Amino acid sequence: MKKINKIDKFLISENESLENILTLMEKETEKFLLVVDVKKKLLGTITDGDIRRELISSGLNASSNAQKIMNPTPIFSTDKEKESWSNYFIENEIEHLPICTEDKVVKKIIQFTPEKNISLKNVSVLIFAGGKGVRMGEKYSNTPKAIIEINEKSLITRILDNLESEGFHNISIALNHESEKIKSYLNEKIPDNSFNFIIEDEPLGTAGALFELIKQDNIEENILAINSDILFQSNLSKLLDNHVEYENDITVGTAKYFYKLPYGVVNEENIDQFSIEEKPILNFNVLCGIYIVNKEVLNGFKSSKLDMNNLIETIQEINKSIGYYDIGPKWMDVGSERALELTKKFINLGII
């Protein structure tokens, strides 16, 4: 744990504009701000996840302020609870803990960065990179989605870097549309790679390549399957541990997704009583494009042409064990041109 005593650069007022907050986030490596009043009393916290939520729900031109963006019920502690600080980080999965007086006046910040488990994992990895990218617009019509570059680094290369940083190896990549272009790109960018390319002669659906993978030798008991049009900063080792601990046949990765309705909503209790909620932000658990699949559960399927949702539904019907795991807030779907522009902003801010 690291103690930060000089905290002024982390402190902002509740009226601070989104534009200024983005500037501060871009300058500081911690990606963490404290919203305080004039007496430095803690009102809320703003993390990179809060920024992502606001930009996704309100757009790049949002005119929000800190009061709207912040978490108004932040986790904090006092010097008296020093022995419990470690538990705060573990139980709440946070990286920064404000230390306050009994009156919530901020005195310092404790920073905690969990170490990644980089030991080699006994799991096979399959990256789905066969999509046509029809939502990416005319600008990218001749570029396979997986190799679209942001700051001279492609989506799939960023995923591969994440995998390598956690000790994942034995990586296969499923290709269909523009397969030779993607192979050539990866062989040029990573010339000493040992990737196993699975070429689909025809589209096999979002899960079909799994059935091609298990036909091969040296495939581990569990398969980590990842879409190539997402970006994330997540501890995949924890996802794997959860899958093993609960003895799941399939574990579905999920992420929080926020959507701001552009209209006020009438909440009707009865014909005479109702309330109005102005432009509410809805919160969903969405599939994040990351799965762990036990290869044994794939045996017995007659067809290898299958979408992931159909695979999951079929497994549920035969009473196999399916669980889900929240990978955390640092996730972005890059399946459309608008999402790509948001992702560029997030990368430049250093918040994904």
Number of C-alpha atoms within 10 A of each C-alpha: 13 10 13 14 10 10 14 11 10 19 17 23 18 18 13 14 18 21 14 13 19 16 11 18 22 17 12 14 11 16 20 18 24 28 23 20 16 8 9 18 17 25 20 23 27 23 21 21 18 17 21 25 20 23 21 20 18 18 14 13 9 14 12 17 17 23 19 14 22 21 17 14 10 15 16 19 21 19 14 12 9 10 8 12 19 13 10 16 20 12 8 9 12 15 17 25 22 22 25 20 15 11 8 18 18 23 17 19 21 19 17 18 11 13 7 14 14 13 11 12 16 15 20 23 23 26 25 26 26 28 21 16 21 14 14 20 12 10 8 14 13 11 17 20 28 24 20 18 16 16 9 7 12 19 19 25 18 19 20 16 11 18 18 14 12 18 15 22 17 17 21 19 23 24 23 19 19 16 20 12 12 22 15 12 14 18 13 11 13 12 10 9 11 12 16 13 16 21 17 17 10 11 16 20 17 20 19 20 27 24 18 16 22 18 9 8 7 10 16 16 13 20 23 22 24 20 22 29 24 21 22 19 16 18 17 20 18 14 22 19 11 16 24 15 9 12 14 18 22 25 25 23 23 21 20 18 20 19 16 16 14 12 10 11 13 11 11 11 9 7 6 6 8 11 10 11 12 12 13 14 17 11 12 12 13 14 17 22 20 21 24 26 23 21 19 11 14 16 10 7 12 7 9 15 17 18 14 15 12 13 18 18 12 13 17 14 9 8 9 13 14 18 15 18 18 16 21 16 20 16 22 22 17 23 16 16 17 15 15 20 13 20 23 16 18 19 14 13 19 16 22 20
